[in-house]
Amino acid sequence: MKTIALGMTALLATVSLAPAAPWFTLTSTSIKDGQRIPVRFGGDDQKRACSPRNPAVCPCPGKNVSPQLAWQGAPEGTKSFAILMYDIDGQYGAGVSHWVAYNIAPTTTELKEGDGTAGTGFTGGAGTRANANYVGPCPPQGDGPHHYLITVMATDLEPTLAPGLTREAFLAAAKGHLLTSATIGGLFARAY
């Protein structure tokens, strides 16, 4: 028994006790993970007119302000970040891409409220509505709350991707280049 204990002590002495790498984390002062997304971050598609025959196309109640996002703990070798916002319930479960942003500098650790709407600090891809910038949640009138996921990805891609990539095209370009990611989620419905 004493020999086993001495062997374990010798083994533990050879193991490096260097601190573990920090977790890659995503936080937001705008959205609380797993909670309802405040109305101001919802879509504001005022171009839509209410139709008595199809109330699902009524204007959205939000202000289309993109949320504040902050991340930390990116792994060594990170050359750019990307952000994807996706409604997993949209189009009857087929999903809706609300925001595709990439070529974010590796020194960036935050986008402030409104940066995503303004197109500040990233190259805009193409959401489901061919939008280059943030488009807030706006599920059909009468739907229950939809689930929205915002993911920040650290990649080893140089920040030189062409603008206008769809979510699928970005993910294809990033295949084999994703280092880590972090996601927060929230719920949004028109009736609050």
N, C-alpha and C positions, 0 to 999 in steps of 0.2 A: 504494500500500500504506500509505503514511504517512497519507493522508487517511482511510482506513478505520479505522486504529488511533486516530486523533484522534476520529473519530466515535463509536467504541465507548467511549472514555474519557468523552466528553461524555454519552453515554447512561447509563453506569454512575453518573456523578456525580448524575444526576437520580433514580435509584432510591433509595427509602428503605431504609436499612440497619437499620431497627427490628428488634428480635428477633422471631422467629416466636412465635405463640401456643403455649402448652404443649399437648402432647397430653393428651387426656382418658384417664386410666389407671385401671384397677381392679386392686387387689392383695388378697391374703388371707394372713394368717399361719396360717390353718386348712387351706387347700386349696392345693396346688401345681398350677398350671395344667398340664393334660395328664396328671396323675398320678392314682393311686388316691385316692379320697376316704377319709380315715380312718373307721373303723367308727363312732366316737362321733357323727359327723354323719349317720349313717344313721337310717332310721326305727326306731321301737321299738313297733310296733303289737302290743302284748302281748294285745290283745283277741282276736286271731286264735288259734284252736286248730289244731294240726296235724291234718290229715286223712290217714289212710292212703291214701285214694283220690285225694287232691289235695294233694300236698306243697307246691304253689306257695302255699298259703295259710298256711303256718307263720308264727309270729311273726318279725318282723324283728329282726336282732341289734344294732341301734344304740341310741343314747341320745337321738336326735332333738334334738341341740344344733345350733342354726343357726350357720354359720361366721361368723368375723369377716370383714368386708369394708371396704375403705377405697378412696376414689377421690379424684382430684385433677385439676385442669386444666379444670374446667367452663367452658364458654364464657360470655361476657357475655350477659346476658338470661335466664340460668337462673332459673326461679321455683320449680321442684320437681324431685325425682328420683323414679325408680321402679325397682323391682327385679323381675325375672322369673327364675324358676328352672324349667327345662324339661328333661324326659327325652326326648330325640329318638327313643329306641328303644322307649319305653313303648307299651303297647297295640299291639304288633306293628308298630311304625313310625308309628302315628297320633299318638303323643306323649302325654305326661302332664305337666300343669302342677302343679309342686310348691309354688310360692310366687308370689303376686301381691301386691306391696306398692307403694304409691304415696303421693302427698301428703307426701313426705319433704321437710323444710324445705331451702331452698337453701343454708343455712349448714351443713348436716350434711355431713360428709365421711367418716363411719365408722359402721358398726353393729358393736357388740362381739359376741363369741360369746354366744349365747343371746338376744340382742335380738329376732331374728326369730321365735324360738319363743315368747317372751313377748309379742310384739306391741308392742314398744317403739319409738317414733319413726316410725311409719308408719300409714297406713290399710290395713287388710287387705282384699284382694280375695277371690276365690273360686277356689281350686285345683280340680283335677279331683275331689277328694274333698269339695268344698264347704268346704275349710279356709280360714280367714281368715289364719292364721299359717303359718310354715314347717313343712313336713312333709318329713322326710329321705328319701333314696333307699331304695328297697326293691323291687328287681326280683324277679320270680318265682324261686322256687327252681329251680336248674338252668339258668337263663339265663346267658349269658356277661355280661361287664361291660356295663352300659348307660352311655351318654354323657350327662352332665348339663351344661347350660350355665347359668351365672348371668350375667345381663346387668344392668348399671346404666345407666339412661338419664337424660340431662339434658333437661328439657322447659321450654317457656315457659308451661306451664299453671299457673294459680294452684292452690295446694294445697287445693282445695275439692271434689274428686271424691267422690261418694257411696261408702260402703263396699260391698263385695260384688261388684265388677266381676270378671268372668272375664278371663282373659288376652286373649281375642278382643275383649271389650267395652272393656277398657282400651286396647288398640292402636287400636281404632276411634275412641275419644275422643281419643287422642293424635295421630291422623293430622294431619299438617301442623304439629304442635307439638314434634316431636322435634328436638333440637338436635345431639345426639351420643350415642354409647353406647360402652361397653367391656364385654368379655365374658371370663370365665375358664371353663374347663371341667375336668371331672374324670370319673373312671370309678368305678363302684360295682357290686359283685356280692356276693351273700351268702356265697359261698365265698372266703375270703381265705387 
